[in-house]
Amino acid sequence: QVQLVESGGGLVQPGGSLRLSCVASFNGFSTYTMSWYRQAPGNQRELVATITSGGSTNYHESVKGRFTISRDNAKKTVALQMNSLKPEDTAVYYCNAPFRRPQPPWGQGTQVTVSS
């Protein structure tokens, strides 16, 4: 069964850090680009960070220099290290493989709340 399971979210004060993790269950994980997305209440889901099979990364302008995406192909996981968190980072965070066909179903996500 193709599945994505996100974890690591929580409540953190502004300026704090969190590390999100996503475990994938599909075969060929190492060959796929993986991405993190987020969706805040009332907003559309937006792309936050991407890592290719070769390890190249790309970030939304708003998180550059604060977030770092990484992957462990042996464990079929993709992580998002989030530092210097801001209230506007508050959202439910999801991972996916945007170019895999069929695209994996979205997981339940993990809630990140940045508040004092």
C-alpha positions in Angstrom: 0.0 0.0 0.0 1.4 3.4 -1.0 1.5 5.6 2.0 3.1 8.8 3.3 3.3 9.4 7.1 4.4 12.7 8.4 5.4 13.5 12.0 7.4 15.9 14.1 5.1 18.9 14.3 4.1 20.7 17.4 3.8 24.0 19.2 6.9 26.2 19.2 7.7 29.7 20.1 8.9 32.2 17.4 12.5 31.7 16.7 12.4 28.1 17.7 13.1 24.9 15.7 11.3 21.8 14.6 12.3 18.8 12.5 9.7 17.1 10.5 9.9 13.6 9.1 8.1 11.8 6.4 8.2 8.0 5.8 7.3 6.7 2.4 6.1 3.2 1.7 6.4 3.0 -2.1 9.2 1.2 -4.1 11.8 3.2 -6.0 11.8 6.0 -3.4 15.4 6.9 -4.2 14.5 7.7 -7.8 11.8 10.2 -7.0 11.9 13.9 -6.3 10.3 14.5 -2.9 8.7 17.7 -1.7 7.3 19.3 1.4 4.1 21.4 1.2 2.1 23.3 3.8 -1.5 24.5 4.1 -2.6 27.2 6.4 -6.3 27.7 7.3 -8.1 29.4 4.5 -5.1 29.1 2.1 -4.2 26.8 -0.7 -1.5 24.2 -0.2 1.9 25.6 -1.2 5.2 24.1 -2.1 7.8 24.7 0.6 10.9 22.7 -0.4 12.0 20.0 -2.9 14.8 17.6 -3.1 15.6 15.6 -6.3 16.9 12.1 -6.5 20.3 13.5 -7.0 20.1 15.7 -3.8 19.5 19.1 -5.4 17.3 21.3 -3.4 14.9 24.2 -3.9 13.0 26.3 -1.5 10.1 28.7 -1.3 11.5 32.2 -1.1 9.9 32.7 2.4 11.9 29.8 3.9 15.2 30.1 2.3 18.0 30.2 4.8 15.8 28.9 7.5 14.6 25.5 6.3 16.6 22.5 5.1 15.3 19.5 3.3 17.1 16.2 3.3 16.5 12.6 2.5 17.6 9.1 3.6 17.0 6.7 0.8 17.9 3.7 2.9 15.1 4.6 5.3 12.7 6.0 2.7 12.4 9.2 4.6 12.5 12.9 3.8 13.1 15.4 6.6 12.5 19.2 6.9 14.6 21.0 9.5 12.9 24.3 10.3 14.8 26.9 12.2 14.0 30.5 13.1 10.3 29.7 12.9 7.9 32.6 12.4 4.1 32.7 13.2 3.5 32.8 9.4 5.0 29.3 9.2 2.0 27.9 11.1 0.3 25.3 8.9 -0.3 21.6 8.4 2.8 20.2 6.6 2.7 17.4 4.1 5.2 15.5 2.0 4.7 13.9 -1.4 6.4 12.7 -4.6 5.1 15.2 -7.1 6.3 13.4 -10.2 5.5 9.8 -9.3 2.6 8.4 -11.3 0.2 7.7 -9.8 1.0 10.4 -7.2 0.8 8.9 -3.7 -2.3 9.8 -1.7 -1.8 12.7 0.7 -1.0 11.7 4.3 -2.6 13.2 7.3 0.1 15.9 7.6 1.6 17.2 10.8 0.5 20.4 12.5 3.1 23.1 13.1 2.0 26.0 15.3 4.4 28.9 15.9 3.1 31.1 18.7 4.2 32.7 21.9 
